[in-house]
Amino acid sequence: MKSNPATQAAIDLTAVAIGGTVCVLTGQPFDTVKVKMQTFPGLYKSLTYCCLKTYSQVGFRGFYKGTGPARTASVAENSVLFMCYGFCQQLVRKVVGLDKQENLSELQSATAGSFASAFAALTRCPTEHVKCLLRAMYELEMSGKITKSQNTVWSVVKSILRKDGFLGFYHGLSRTLLQEVPGYFFFFGGYELSRSFFASGRSKEELGPVPLMVSGGVVGICLWLVIYPVDCIKSRIHVLSMSGKQVGFMGTLVSIVKNEGIAALYFEMKAIMTRAFPANGSLFLTYEYRRRRRMSQVEAY
């Protein structure tokens, strides 16, 4: 029995909610270090030093600062992303004249993923803003830009609402779109290309855990190679806004390049590259197996 679009969307949402949680728990420490090094390059000269310093300052829990917003962001964004990806795949099929059950090419899958990411950005932008601020709280507190009482999720949310209202959560939406749309073109296109490589003429649904994990890990690295410079600028802007400074994308870009050099946009990519493989590999592995299980249950029913 073929599942209808609504059933498929529900299956995708369930699979991605679980996969997104696994992704956050796997990659959160590396993501925390990434934000600290992007935002305070003068304080942290290397990945190892940043890890040791973070541990000495606030202990192991410091690596999981902002896990709540991060988990919310990951589950919300990925749920919307994969659900919209399914709908966008059908839209692409309609545009190019394919049957509803026909497989898309890697290029067509990449295009569908790119379209879907625009919708996911609407859920990512607010939580990303809060998440970045929470990860930089210790440094902002030590520099005197905030007080200890402001070092909570609710304090950050209230500060954003007080300064800019509800629309303040969408400050930087254009930057998020600039990051997401091209990034997820390579993300989904690369994933399908990698699965095709491992399948070697077989059905992609027959792939085991290792090829799925590797495929997810590789495209996670590809994604960050594309979006890292924009993410670096975005992290700076989020944190500067907490201290009262309102700066634009181009102004921040020019300031970084002028004062720190263009290499600063790629400063210590090791943190996010180390995170990308296990986090995205876990995301896709969990997603695929959960999706297959749910599909089997629906078809059996």
Stockholm file with secondary structure:
# STOCKHOLM 1.0

chainA/1-301         MKSNPATQAAIDLTAVAIGGTVCVLTGQPFDTVKVKMQTFPGLYKSLTYCCLKTYSQVGFRGFYKGTGPARTASVAENSVLFMCYGFCQQLVRKVVGLDKQENLSELQSATAGSFASAFAALTRCPTEHVKCLLRAMYELEMSGKITKSQNTVWSVVKSILRKDGFLGFYHGLSRTLLQEVPGYFFFFGGYELSRSFFASGRSKEELGPVPLMVSGGVVGICLWLVIYPVDCIKSRIHVLSMSGKQVGFMGTLVSIVKNEGIAALYFEMKAIMTRAFPANGSLFLTYEYRRRRRMSQVEAY
#=GR chainA/1-301 SS CCCCHHHHHHHHHHHHHHHHHHHHHHHHHHHHHHHHHHHCTTTCCSHHHHHHHHHHHHCGGGGGTTHHHHHHHHHHHHHHHHHHHHHHHHHHHHHHTCCTTSCCCHHHHHHHHHHHHHHHHHHHHHHHHHHHHHHTHHHHHHTTSSCGGGCSHHHHHHHHHHHHCGGGGGTTHHHHHHHHHHHHHHHHHHHHHHHHHHHTTSCGGGCCHHHHHHHHHHHHHHHHHHHHHHHHHHHHHHHHHHTTCCCCHHHHHHHHHHHHCGGGGGTTTHHHHHHHHHHHHHHHHHHHHHHHHHHHHHHHC
#=GC SS_cons         CCCCHHHHHHHHHHHHHHHHHHHHHHHHHHHHHHHHHHHCTTTCCSHHHHHHHHHHHHCGGGGGTTHHHHHHHHHHHHHHHHHHHHHHHHHHHHHHTCCTTSCCCHHHHHHHHHHHHHHHHHHHHHHHHHHHHHHTHHHHHHTTSSCGGGCSHHHHHHHHHHHHCGGGGGTTHHHHHHHHHHHHHHHHHHHHHHHHHHHTTSCGGGCCHHHHHHHHHHHHHHHHHHHHHHHHHHHHHHHHHHTTCCCCHHHHHHHHHHHHCGGGGGTTTHHHHHHHHHHHHHHHHHHHHHHHHHHHHHHHC
//
